[in-house]
Amino acid sequence: MPDRASEVRLQEEFNRWAEEGRGEGMEEHHLPIVEPTLALMDLQPADCVLDVGCGSGWLVRRLAASVPGGQVVGIDVSDEMIRRAQLACAGIPNVKFLHGTAEQIPALADSFTKVLSVESAYYWPDPERGIGEIFRVLRPSGSAWILINYYRDNPYCHQWGVLYSIPTHLLSAAEWQERFSAAGFRPVSHRRIPDRSPSPEVYTGRWFRDADEMRRFKAEGALLVTGTKPTRP
Ligand SMILES: C[S@@+](CC[C@H](N)C(=O)[O-])C[C@H]1O[C@@H](n2cnc3c(N)ncnc32)[C@H](O)[C@@H]1O
């Protein structure tokens, strides 16, 4: 269980992101890897879905449209992200946002048929506990989907480590899978989701050395780890 200081540090960092409008900006950046993931999730109209680390709520809004007979819940450690998500989704009946952490999900056991988390898990102070919590809140035969761009097997993201102002985990696909298995998921698998969006001719940001490195990073793709909660332990 993470200590209170780590939680406060995360909350303050992502409240800053929210105030700078970065929550809304992530839709454009993450959609090219989220769309193929949604296709794999095979959402059903009555699914109850949890988005862990939902940020400004753009994905919760999209998910809600795919599950008109179900419900979508977004949780985030940043109360400012949650406040903005609630405003942006006001009036959508099958959506709920809660302030909370992956390590202590504010939901009863067996509440969801699918749990998704996008670009959040490597920030969790205690990923093992977060994955265990996802297992707890999933119904038997429900599935978990964790999508991340920062992982050890993609050499073109390693330079990000020094750019983050909060602690992160640079784990390999095998290490993420081990954590899923240890939580009880069976079967567990992973795959790459290449980012096929167009890249600029010239890159001037701070995350890549140049446009070529950015293209290589996108071709390697994001890591999608998935697991099912068995119907019997
Ligand atoms: C890079 S943002 C991604 C947000 C959103 N999933 C998206 O794709 O736009 C990471 C999000 O994870 C949240 N987060 C980080 N650690 C968390 C934790 N332990 N529990 C819940 N949320 C967390 C942050 O507050 C932030 O909103």
The ligand as a Tripos MOL2 file, in Angstrom:
@<TRIPOS>MOLECULE
LIG
   27    29     1     0     0
SMALL
NO_CHARGES

@<TRIPOS>ATOM
      1 C1         -0.9320   10.3040  -18.4390 C.3       1 LIG1
      2 S1         -2.4470   10.5010  -17.6040 S.3       1 LIG1
      3 C2         -3.5600    9.5380  -18.6160 C.3       1 LIG1
      4 C3         -4.9970    9.9210  -18.3920 C.3       1 LIG1
      5 C4         -6.0250    9.1810  -19.2580 C.3       1 LIG1
      6 N1         -6.0160    7.7540  -19.0010 N.3       1 LIG1
      7 C5         -5.8070    9.4610  -20.7150 C.2       1 LIG1
      8 O1         -5.4280    8.5450  -21.4510 O.co2     1 LIG1
      9 O2         -5.9960   10.6130  -21.1100 O.co2     1 LIG1
     10 C6         -2.2560    9.4800  -16.1730 C.3       1 LIG1
     11 C7         -3.4620    9.5470  -15.2340 C.3       1 LIG1
     12 O3         -3.3320    8.5320  -14.2430 O.3       1 LIG1
     13 C8         -3.6990    9.0810  -12.9910 C.3       1 LIG1
     14 N2         -3.0370    8.2860  -11.9350 N.ar      1 LIG1
     15 C9         -1.7170    8.1560  -11.7200 C.ar      1 LIG1
     16 N3         -1.4940    7.3360  -10.6890 N.ar      1 LIG1
     17 C10        -2.6990    6.9360  -10.2260 C.ar      1 LIG1
     18 C11        -3.1390    6.0650   -9.1800 C.ar      1 LIG1
     19 N4         -2.2640    5.4450   -8.3930 N.pl3     1 LIG1
     20 N5         -4.4590    5.8770   -9.0320 N.ar      1 LIG1
     21 C12        -5.3660    6.5000   -9.8350 C.ar      1 LIG1
     22 N6         -5.0130    7.3450  -10.8220 N.ar      1 LIG1
     23 C13        -3.6960    7.5390  -11.0390 C.ar      1 LIG1
     24 C14        -3.2260   10.5240  -13.0670 C.3       1 LIG1
     25 O4         -3.8440   11.3710  -12.1350 O.3       1 LIG1
     26 C15        -3.5460   10.8900  -14.5080 C.3       1 LIG1
     27 O5         -4.8260   11.4490  -14.6600 O.3       1 LIG1
@<TRIPOS>BOND
     1     1     2 1
     2     2     3 1
     3     2    10 1
     4     3     4 1
     5     4     5 1
     6     5     6 1
     7     5     7 1
     8     7     8 2
     9     7     9 1
    10    10    11 1
    11    11    12 1
    12    11    26 1
    13    12    13 1
    14    13    14 1
    15    13    24 1
    16    14    15 ar
    17    14    23 ar
    18    15    16 ar
    19    16    17 ar
    20    17    18 ar
    21    17    23 ar
    22    18    19 1
    23    18    20 ar
    24    20    21 ar
    25    21    22 ar
    26    22    23 ar
    27    24    25 1
    28    24    26 1
    29    26    27 1
@<TRIPOS>SUBSTRUCTURE
     1 LIG1         1 GROUP 0 **** ****
